[in-house]
Amino acid sequence: MNGLDVPRIRSHFDFPAAGRVVTNNAASTQPPRELVELFRRLAPWYENVHRGQSAASRRTTAMFEASYDTIAAWLNAPSRRSVTMFRNTTEAINAVMYSLLTEFRDGDNVVSTLLEHNSNYVPWHGLCREILPRLGRRVELRLARFDADGRLDLDHLASLVDERTKLVCCTGASNFFGSKPDLAKVREIADAGGYPQPTGERRALLLVDAAQLAPTSALDVRALDVDYLAFSFHKMLAPFGVGVLYAKEHLLDHAMPFLYGGDMIAEGRVTAESVAWNDLPWKFTAGTPNILGTIVSAQALRLLVDLVLPTSFFGGAGPLPRVAVEEVMARIGRHTADLTARCMAGLRSNSHLVTYGPERRTPLVAFNIEGLSPFAVAEALDRRGVEARAGCHCATLAHQALGLDPPASCRLSFALYNTVEDVDRAVEAVREIAGGYSAISDLARLRG
Ligand SMILES: Cc1ncc(COP(=O)(O)O)c(C=O)c1O
Protein backbone atom coordinates (compact mmCIF):
# COMPACT_ATOMS: atom_id res chain seq x y z
CA MET A 1 0.00 0.00 0.00
CA ASN A 2 1.39 3.42 -0.83
CA GLY A 3 -1.56 5.37 0.53
CA LEU A 4 -2.91 5.38 4.08
CA ASP A 5 -4.56 2.52 5.92
CA VAL A 6 -7.19 4.83 7.40
CA PRO A 7 -9.12 2.17 9.37
CA ARG A 8 -5.86 1.10 11.03
CA ILE A 9 -4.99 4.73 11.77
CA ARG A 10 -8.44 5.39 13.25
CA SER A 11 -8.12 2.38 15.55
CA HIS A 12 -5.46 4.36 17.48
CA PHE A 13 -7.91 7.15 18.38
CA ASP A 14 -10.85 7.42 20.79
CA PHE A 15 -12.94 9.99 18.91
CA PRO A 16 -14.45 7.58 16.30
CA ALA A 17 -16.13 5.64 19.13
CA ALA A 18 -17.89 8.88 20.11
CA GLY A 19 -19.35 9.02 16.60
CA ARG A 20 -17.69 12.34 15.84
CA VAL A 21 -17.04 13.67 12.35
CA VAL A 22 -13.91 15.64 13.24
CA THR A 23 -13.52 18.16 10.45
CA ASN A 24 -11.99 21.07 12.34
CA ASN A 25 -8.41 19.80 12.22
CA ALA A 26 -6.83 23.07 11.14
CA ALA A 27 -7.62 24.30 14.66
CA SER A 28 -6.32 21.18 16.48
CA THR A 29 -5.97 17.49 15.71
CA GLN A 30 -7.02 14.56 17.91
CA PRO A 31 -4.48 12.75 20.12
CA PRO A 32 -3.84 9.03 19.52
CA ARG A 33 -4.34 6.83 22.59
CA GLU A 34 -0.59 6.05 22.82
CA LEU A 35 0.27 9.69 23.45
CA VAL A 36 -2.31 10.13 26.20
CA GLU A 37 -1.08 6.90 27.82
CA LEU A 38 2.51 8.03 27.50
CA PHE A 39 1.93 10.65 30.22
CA ARG A 40 0.99 7.84 32.60
CA ARG A 41 3.92 5.68 31.46
CA LEU A 42 6.30 8.51 32.29
CA ALA A 43 4.90 8.86 35.82
CA PRO A 44 7.14 6.34 37.66
CA TRP A 45 10.22 8.35 36.60
CA TYR A 46 8.60 11.78 36.92
CA GLU A 47 11.32 14.33 37.73
CA ASN A 48 12.56 17.77 36.74
CA VAL A 49 15.32 18.11 34.10
CA HIS A 50 18.82 19.55 34.61
CA ARG A 51 17.95 19.82 38.32
CA GLY A 52 18.91 16.63 40.09
CA GLN A 53 21.39 13.78 40.21
CA SER A 54 18.84 11.00 40.77
CA ALA A 55 18.43 8.22 38.23
CA ALA A 56 14.91 9.54 37.66
CA SER A 57 16.18 13.05 36.90
CA ARG A 58 18.94 11.76 34.63
CA ARG A 59 16.50 9.51 32.81
CA THR A 60 13.93 12.27 32.31
CA THR A 61 16.67 14.68 31.25
CA ALA A 62 17.94 12.21 28.65
CA MET A 63 14.43 11.73 27.23
CA PHE A 64 13.77 15.45 27.24
CA GLU A 65 17.02 16.24 25.44
CA ALA A 66 16.52 13.40 22.95
CA SER A 67 13.17 15.00 22.06
CA TYR A 68 15.09 17.94 20.61
CA ASP A 69 17.06 15.52 18.42
CA THR A 70 13.86 13.95 17.08
CA ILE A 71 12.43 17.36 16.28
CA ALA A 72 15.70 18.49 14.66
CA ALA A 73 15.68 15.33 12.50
CA TRP A 74 12.04 15.93 11.57
CA LEU A 75 12.91 19.40 10.30
CA ASN A 76 16.26 18.37 8.80
CA ALA A 77 17.87 20.93 11.11
CA PRO A 78 21.64 20.53 11.58
CA SER A 79 21.25 19.73 15.29
CA ARG A 80 19.21 20.28 18.44
CA ARG A 81 21.05 23.59 18.90
CA SER A 82 18.65 25.13 16.36
CA VAL A 83 15.48 23.89 18.10
CA THR A 84 13.77 25.89 20.82
CA MET A 85 10.47 25.07 22.46
CA PHE A 86 7.60 27.32 23.42
CA ARG A 87 3.92 26.95 24.29
CA ASN A 88 2.73 27.32 20.69
CA THR A 89 3.42 29.02 17.36
CA THR A 90 2.24 32.33 18.76
CA GLU A 91 4.74 32.31 21.59
CA ALA A 92 7.52 31.15 19.25
CA ILE A 93 6.90 34.14 16.96
CA ASN A 94 6.77 36.49 19.95
CA ALA A 95 10.12 35.05 21.04
CA VAL A 96 11.63 36.11 17.71
CA MET A 97 10.06 39.55 18.04
CA TYR A 98 11.39 40.14 21.56
CA SER A 99 14.85 38.78 20.88
CA LEU A 100 15.23 41.02 17.80
CA LEU A 101 13.64 44.04 19.51
CA THR A 102 16.82 45.96 20.20
CA GLU A 103 18.25 45.36 16.72
CA PHE A 104 15.74 47.50 14.84
CA ARG A 105 17.04 50.88 13.72
CA ASP A 106 15.01 54.00 13.05
CA GLY A 107 13.75 53.81 9.45
CA ASP A 108 13.81 50.00 9.16
CA ASN A 109 10.78 48.02 8.04
CA VAL A 110 9.18 44.62 8.49
CA VAL A 111 7.38 43.05 5.54
CA SER A 112 4.56 40.63 6.11
CA THR A 113 1.41 39.63 4.20
CA LEU A 114 -2.36 40.00 4.32
CA LEU A 115 -2.55 36.20 4.46
CA GLU A 116 -1.18 35.99 7.98
CA HIS A 117 -2.80 34.48 11.00
CA ASN A 118 -2.92 37.11 13.75
CA SER A 119 -0.05 35.22 15.42
CA ASN A 120 2.25 36.39 12.64
CA TYR A 121 0.74 39.84 12.26
CA VAL A 122 -0.20 41.19 15.69
CA PRO A 123 3.32 40.74 17.20
CA TRP A 124 4.76 42.79 14.31
CA HIS A 125 1.98 45.34 14.63
CA GLY A 126 2.78 45.52 18.35
CA LEU A 127 6.49 45.96 17.62
CA CYS A 128 6.06 48.65 14.97
CA ARG A 129 3.05 50.52 16.37
CA GLU A 130 3.40 50.12 20.14
CA ILE A 131 6.83 49.11 21.39
CA LEU A 132 9.37 50.78 19.11
CA PRO A 133 7.58 54.15 18.97
CA ARG A 134 7.89 54.31 22.77
CA LEU A 135 11.62 53.79 22.34
CA GLY A 136 11.71 56.63 19.81
CA ARG A 137 12.19 54.39 16.77
CA ARG A 138 9.98 54.40 13.68
CA VAL A 139 9.78 51.03 11.98
CA GLU A 140 7.21 50.52 9.24
CA LEU A 141 5.09 47.38 8.85
CA ARG A 142 4.31 46.64 5.18
CA LEU A 143 1.78 44.05 4.07
CA ALA A 144 1.81 42.22 0.74
CA ARG A 145 -1.48 41.56 -1.05
CA PHE A 146 -2.96 38.32 -2.33
CA ASP A 147 -4.71 37.66 -5.63
CA ALA A 148 -8.37 36.76 -6.29
CA ASP A 149 -7.65 33.12 -5.37
CA GLY A 150 -5.89 33.95 -2.11
CA ARG A 151 -2.38 33.38 -3.49
CA LEU A 152 0.40 35.65 -2.30
CA ASP A 153 1.18 38.40 -4.83
CA LEU A 154 4.93 37.86 -5.10
CA ASP A 155 5.44 40.95 -7.28
CA HIS A 156 3.80 43.10 -4.64
CA LEU A 157 5.89 41.41 -1.94
CA ALA A 158 9.05 42.12 -3.95
CA SER A 159 8.03 45.77 -4.36
CA LEU A 160 7.79 46.15 -0.56
CA VAL A 161 11.22 44.74 0.28
CA ASP A 162 14.12 47.19 0.19
CA GLU A 163 17.51 47.70 1.81
CA ARG A 164 15.82 48.69 5.10
CA THR A 165 13.78 45.46 5.36
CA LYS A 166 15.21 43.66 8.36
CA LEU A 167 12.66 40.86 8.39
CA VAL A 168 10.14 39.19 6.09
CA CYS A 169 7.42 37.27 7.95
CA CYS A 170 5.39 34.96 5.78
CA THR A 171 2.97 32.15 6.32
CA GLY A 172 3.84 28.73 4.92
CA ALA A 173 0.15 28.17 4.27
CA SER A 174 -2.92 30.34 4.81
CA ASN A 175 -5.34 28.93 7.37
CA PHE A 176 -8.23 30.57 5.48
CA PHE A 177 -7.46 30.00 1.78
CA GLY A 178 -5.16 27.02 2.18
CA SER A 179 -2.83 28.70 -0.33
CA LYS A 180 0.89 27.98 0.00
CA PRO A 181 3.27 30.81 -0.90
CA ASP A 182 6.30 29.71 -2.91
CA LEU A 183 8.83 29.91 -0.08
CA ALA A 184 11.83 29.62 -2.42
CA LYS A 185 10.65 32.79 -4.19
CA VAL A 186 9.96 34.50 -0.86
CA ARG A 187 13.52 33.64 0.19
CA GLU A 188 14.89 35.16 -3.05
CA ILE A 189 12.88 38.31 -2.45
CA ALA A 190 14.11 38.58 1.14
CA ASP A 191 17.70 38.11 -0.09
CA ALA A 192 17.37 40.82 -2.71
CA GLY A 193 16.80 43.50 -0.07
CA GLY A 194 20.41 43.35 1.14
CA TYR A 195 19.77 44.58 4.70
CA PRO A 196 23.05 44.60 6.67
CA GLN A 197 22.33 42.31 9.65
CA PRO A 198 24.47 42.60 12.81
CA THR A 199 25.71 39.05 12.08
CA GLY A 200 27.38 40.34 8.89
CA GLU A 201 24.86 38.87 6.42
CA ARG A 202 23.32 41.23 3.88
CA ARG A 203 19.72 40.14 3.45
CA ALA A 204 16.37 40.30 5.19
CA LEU A 205 15.77 37.56 7.71
CA LEU A 206 12.93 35.20 6.77
CA LEU A 207 10.46 33.92 9.33
CA VAL A 208 7.96 31.27 8.20
CA ASP A 209 4.80 30.50 10.14
CA ALA A 210 4.49 26.78 9.38
CA ALA A 211 1.51 26.08 11.66
CA GLN A 212 -0.62 24.97 8.69
CA LEU A 213 2.23 23.64 6.55
CA ALA A 214 3.82 21.27 9.06
CA PRO A 215 0.80 18.91 9.47
CA THR A 216 0.76 17.84 5.81
CA SER A 217 4.27 18.50 4.38
CA ALA A 218 7.78 17.34 5.11
CA LEU A 219 9.63 20.47 6.20
CA ASP A 220 13.30 20.82 5.34
CA VAL A 221 14.59 23.96 6.98
CA ARG A 222 17.96 23.68 5.28
CA ALA A 223 16.50 23.34 1.79
CA LEU A 224 14.09 26.22 2.51
CA ASP A 225 16.98 28.25 3.95
CA VAL A 226 14.61 29.88 6.42
CA ASP A 227 16.03 31.84 9.33
CA TYR A 228 13.09 31.09 11.63
CA LEU A 229 10.24 28.61 11.35
CA ALA A 230 7.47 28.03 13.89
CA PHE A 231 4.73 25.44 14.28
CA SER A 232 2.48 23.91 16.98
CA PHE A 233 2.29 20.26 17.96
CA HIS A 234 -1.41 20.40 18.81
CA LYS A 235 -2.08 20.46 15.06
CA MET A 236 0.11 17.36 14.64
CA LEU A 237 -1.58 14.82 16.95
CA ALA A 238 0.15 15.85 20.20
CA PRO A 239 -1.79 17.20 23.18
CA PHE A 240 -1.91 20.98 23.68
CA GLY A 241 0.94 23.04 25.04
CA VAL A 242 4.06 22.77 22.89
CA GLY A 243 5.27 24.77 19.90
CA VAL A 244 8.60 24.82 18.13
CA LEU A 245 10.81 27.58 16.93
CA TYR A 246 13.56 26.47 14.59
CA ALA A 247 16.20 29.17 14.11
CA LYS A 248 19.61 29.17 12.51
CA GLU A 249 22.20 28.49 15.16
CA HIS A 250 24.23 31.64 14.59
CA LEU A 251 21.08 33.74 15.01
CA LEU A 252 20.20 32.07 18.32
CA ASP A 253 23.81 32.47 19.43
CA HIS A 254 23.77 36.14 18.61
CA ALA A 255 20.21 36.88 19.81
CA MET A 256 19.19 38.26 23.16
CA PRO A 257 17.35 35.63 25.21
CA PHE A 258 13.57 35.84 25.06
CA LEU A 259 13.03 35.02 28.76
CA TYR A 260 15.57 35.40 31.55
CA GLY A 261 15.86 33.16 34.61
CA GLY A 262 16.98 29.73 35.75
CA ASP A 263 18.60 27.09 33.52
CA MET A 264 19.11 29.50 30.64
CA ILE A 265 22.33 30.61 32.36
CA ALA A 266 25.69 28.83 32.28
CA GLU A 267 25.97 26.72 35.46
CA GLY A 268 27.48 28.82 38.27
CA ARG A 269 28.29 31.79 36.05
CA VAL A 270 26.06 34.44 37.62
CA THR A 271 27.60 37.27 39.62
CA ALA A 272 26.38 40.67 40.78
CA GLU A 273 28.12 42.10 37.69
CA SER A 274 27.54 39.59 34.92
CA VAL A 275 25.56 36.61 33.73
CA ALA A 276 26.68 34.09 31.11
CA TRP A 277 24.14 32.23 28.98
CA ASN A 278 23.78 28.48 28.80
CA ASP A 279 24.68 26.57 25.64
CA LEU A 280 22.09 26.30 22.88
CA PRO A 281 19.31 25.39 22.91
CA TRP A 282 19.01 25.76 26.71
CA LYS A 283 19.72 29.49 26.47
CA PHE A 284 16.07 29.64 25.36
CA THR A 285 14.69 27.40 28.11
CA ALA A 286 14.18 29.75 31.05
CA GLY A 287 12.60 28.11 34.07
CA THR A 288 11.21 24.61 34.30
CA PRO A 289 10.03 23.73 30.80
CA ASN A 290 7.02 21.69 29.69
CA ILE A 291 9.01 18.49 30.15
CA LEU A 292 6.34 15.86 29.62
CA GLY A 293 4.73 17.90 26.85
CA THR A 294 8.05 18.09 25.02
CA ILE A 295 8.70 14.37 25.34
CA VAL A 296 5.17 13.48 24.24
CA SER A 297 5.29 15.96 21.34
CA ALA A 298 8.53 14.50 19.95
CA GLN A 299 7.05 11.04 20.34
CA ALA A 300 4.00 12.23 18.37
CA LEU A 301 6.32 12.61 15.37
CA ARG A 302 7.70 9.12 15.84
CA LEU A 303 4.20 7.69 16.23
CA LEU A 304 3.05 9.55 13.13
CA VAL A 305 5.65 7.60 11.14
CA ASP A 306 4.46 4.30 12.68
CA LEU A 307 0.82 5.10 11.93
CA VAL A 308 1.63 5.39 8.24
CA LEU A 309 4.51 2.93 7.72
CA PRO A 310 5.16 -0.52 9.21
CA THR A 311 7.88 0.89 11.49
CA SER A 312 8.32 1.10 15.27
CA PHE A 313 9.94 4.42 16.05
CA PHE A 314 7.45 5.28 18.80
CA GLY A 315 8.94 5.04 22.29
CA GLY A 316 12.52 5.09 21.03
CA ALA A 317 15.12 7.81 20.68
CA GLY A 318 17.17 6.63 17.70
CA PRO A 319 17.56 8.66 14.52
CA LEU A 320 14.48 9.28 12.36
CA PRO A 321 15.52 8.64 8.76
CA ARG A 322 14.76 11.50 6.39
CA VAL A 323 13.29 9.14 3.77
CA ALA A 324 10.72 7.91 6.29
CA VAL A 325 9.68 11.46 7.20
CA GLU A 326 9.34 12.39 3.53
CA GLU A 327 7.41 9.24 2.64
CA VAL A 328 5.00 9.65 5.55
CA MET A 329 4.27 13.28 4.84
CA ALA A 330 3.88 12.62 1.10
CA ARG A 331 1.25 9.95 1.84
CA ILE A 332 -0.57 12.15 4.34
CA GLY A 333 -0.42 15.02 1.85
CA ARG A 334 -1.93 12.91 -0.94
CA HIS A 335 -4.69 11.47 1.24
CA THR A 336 -5.75 14.82 2.66
CA ALA A 337 -5.50 16.49 -0.78
CA ASP A 338 -7.91 13.86 -2.19
CA LEU A 339 -10.38 14.50 0.63
CA THR A 340 -10.11 18.24 0.10
CA ALA A 341 -10.67 17.99 -3.67
CA ARG A 342 -13.77 15.84 -3.04
CA CYS A 343 -15.06 18.34 -0.51
CA MET A 344 -14.53 21.30 -2.85
CA ALA A 345 -16.24 19.53 -5.74
CA GLY A 346 -19.19 18.68 -3.49
CA LEU A 347 -19.53 22.17 -2.07
CA ARG A 348 -19.12 23.92 -5.40
CA SER A 349 -22.07 22.03 -6.88
CA ASN A 350 -24.18 24.34 -4.74
CA SER A 351 -25.01 27.64 -6.42
CA HIS A 352 -25.75 29.45 -3.14
CA LEU A 353 -22.28 28.79 -1.80
CA VAL A 354 -18.94 30.51 -2.32
CA THR A 355 -15.62 28.83 -1.50
CA TYR A 356 -12.39 30.76 -0.99
CA GLY A 357 -8.87 29.93 -2.13
CA PRO A 358 -7.04 28.23 -5.00
CA GLU A 359 -7.19 24.62 -6.27
CA ARG A 360 -3.78 23.66 -4.84
CA ARG A 361 -4.13 24.05 -1.11
CA THR A 362 -3.69 22.57 2.34
CA PRO A 363 -6.58 20.35 3.51
CA LEU A 364 -9.12 22.97 4.38
CA VAL A 365 -12.08 24.61 2.66
CA ALA A 366 -13.55 27.89 3.89
CA PHE A 367 -16.91 28.91 2.48
CA ASN A 368 -19.99 31.03 2.97
CA ILE A 369 -23.60 30.33 2.08
CA GLU A 370 -25.30 33.32 0.54
CA GLY A 371 -27.43 35.13 3.13
CA LEU A 372 -26.56 32.83 6.04
CA SER A 373 -24.35 33.61 9.00
CA PRO A 374 -21.31 31.27 8.98
CA PHE A 375 -21.83 30.87 12.73
CA ALA A 376 -25.40 29.64 12.12
CA VAL A 377 -24.04 27.30 9.44
CA ALA A 378 -21.41 25.83 11.81
CA GLU A 379 -24.05 25.35 14.51
CA ALA A 380 -26.41 23.69 12.02
CA LEU A 381 -23.53 21.43 10.92
CA ASP A 382 -22.88 20.50 14.53
CA ARG A 383 -26.54 19.53 14.95
CA ARG A 384 -25.96 17.15 12.03
CA GLY A 385 -22.87 15.71 13.75
CA VAL A 386 -20.28 17.56 11.62
CA GLU A 387 -17.65 19.66 13.38
CA ALA A 388 -16.67 22.90 11.63
CA ARG A 389 -15.31 26.28 12.62
CA ALA A 390 -16.95 29.62 11.93
CA GLY A 391 -15.28 32.99 12.37
CA CYS A 392 -12.28 34.71 10.91
CA HIS A 393 -9.98 31.86 12.07
CA CYS A 394 -7.61 34.65 13.22
CA ALA A 395 -7.06 35.44 9.53
CA THR A 396 -8.81 38.74 10.14
CA LEU A 397 -6.82 40.78 7.62
CA ALA A 398 -7.70 38.42 4.75
CA HIS A 399 -11.41 38.34 5.64
CA GLN A 400 -11.44 42.11 5.75
CA ALA A 401 -9.50 42.42 2.50
CA LEU A 402 -12.29 40.39 0.85
CA GLY A 403 -14.83 42.83 2.29
CA LEU A 404 -16.64 40.09 4.23
CA ASP A 405 -19.08 41.59 6.71
CA PRO A 406 -18.94 40.18 9.30
CA PRO A 407 -15.34 39.13 8.62
CA ALA A 408 -16.15 35.44 8.90
CA SER A 409 -16.47 32.16 7.03
CA CYS A 410 -17.21 28.55 7.86
CA ARG A 411 -14.30 26.11 7.51
CA LEU A 412 -13.97 22.35 7.16
CA SER A 413 -10.50 20.87 7.51
CA PHE A 414 -9.11 17.36 7.26
CA ALA A 415 -6.39 15.19 8.76
CA LEU A 416 -4.87 11.79 8.08
CA TYR A 417 -7.63 9.98 9.98
CA ASN A 418 -10.54 11.47 7.99
CA THR A 419 -12.46 9.26 5.58
CA VAL A 420 -14.31 9.79 2.33
CA GLU A 421 -17.48 9.17 4.37
CA ASP A 422 -16.59 12.09 6.66
CA VAL A 423 -16.30 14.34 3.63
CA ASP A 424 -19.54 13.09 2.11
CA ARG A 425 -21.38 13.57 5.38
CA ALA A 426 -20.06 17.10 5.71
CA VAL A 427 -20.92 17.98 2.10
CA GLU A 428 -24.40 16.48 2.44
CA ALA A 429 -25.00 18.42 5.66
CA VAL A 430 -23.90 21.67 4.01
CA ARG A 431 -26.19 20.89 1.04
CA GLU A 432 -29.15 20.42 3.37
CA ILE A 433 -28.44 23.67 5.18
CA ALA A 434 -27.97 25.62 1.93
CA GLY A 435 -30.97 23.86 0.35
CA GLY A 436 -33.19 24.77 3.26
CA TYR A 437 -32.11 28.34 2.90
CA SER A 438 -32.59 28.46 -0.87
CA ALA A 439 -36.07 26.90 -0.57
CA ILE A 440 -37.02 29.68 1.86
CA SER A 441 -35.49 32.42 -0.26
CA ASP A 442 -37.09 31.06 -3.48
CA LEU A 443 -40.44 31.07 -1.73
CA ALA A 444 -39.85 34.63 -0.52
CA ARG A 445 -38.91 35.65 -4.07
CA LEU A 446 -42.08 34.07 -5.48
CA ARG A 447 -44.21 35.80 -2.85
CA GLY A 448 -42.37 39.09 -3.19
C1 LIG B 1 -1.29 29.75 10.16
C2 LIG B 1 -1.38 29.73 11.65
N1 LIG B 1 -0.45 30.40 12.35
C3 LIG B 1 -0.46 30.42 13.69
C4 LIG B 1 -1.43 29.77 14.40
C5 LIG B 1 -1.41 29.88 15.87
O1 LIG B 1 -1.13 28.66 16.47
P1 LIG B 1 -1.18 28.56 18.05
O2 LIG B 1 -2.57 28.89 18.47
O3 LIG B 1 -0.81 27.15 18.32
O4 LIG B 1 -0.19 29.53 18.57
C6 LIG B 1 -2.41 29.06 13.73
C7 LIG B 1 -3.48 28.37 14.47
O5 LIG B 1 -4.57 28.20 14.00
C8 LIG B 1 -2.39 29.04 12.31
O6 LIG B 1 -3.32 28.40 11.61
The ligand as a Tripos MOL2 file, in Angstrom:
@<TRIPOS>MOLECULE
LIG
   16    16     1     0     0
SMALL
NO_CHARGES

@<TRIPOS>ATOM
      1 C1         -1.2950   29.7530   10.1650 C.3       1 LIG1
      2 C2         -1.3760   29.7350   11.6510 C.ar      1 LIG1
      3 N1         -0.4550   30.4010   12.3510 N.ar      1 LIG1
      4 C3         -0.4580   30.4210   13.6850 C.ar      1 LIG1
      5 C4         -1.4270   29.7650   14.4000 C.ar      1 LIG1
      6 C5         -1.4090   29.8790   15.8690 C.3       1 LIG1
      7 O1         -1.1270   28.6550   16.4690 O.3       1 LIG1
      8 P1         -1.1770   28.5560   18.0500 P.3       1 LIG1
      9 O2         -2.5740   28.8940   18.4650 O.co2     1 LIG1
     10 O3         -0.8140   27.1490   18.3200 O.co2     1 LIG1
     11 O4         -0.1890   29.5350   18.5720 O.co2     1 LIG1
     12 C6         -2.4090   29.0560   13.7330 C.ar      1 LIG1
     13 C7         -3.4780   28.3710   14.4740 C.2       1 LIG1
     14 O5         -4.5740   28.1960   13.9990 O.2       1 LIG1
     15 C8         -2.3880   29.0410   12.3150 C.ar      1 LIG1
     16 O6         -3.3220   28.3960   11.6100 O.3       1 LIG1
@<TRIPOS>BOND
     1     1     2 1
     2     2     3 ar
     3     2    15 ar
     4     3     4 ar
     5     4     5 ar
     6     5     6 1
     7     5    12 ar
     8     6     7 1
     9     7     8 1
    10     8     9 2
    11     8    10 1
    12     8    11 1
    13    12    13 1
    14    12    15 ar
    15    13    14 2
    16    15    16 1
@<TRIPOS>SUBSTRUCTURE
     1 LIG1         1 GROUP 0 **** ****
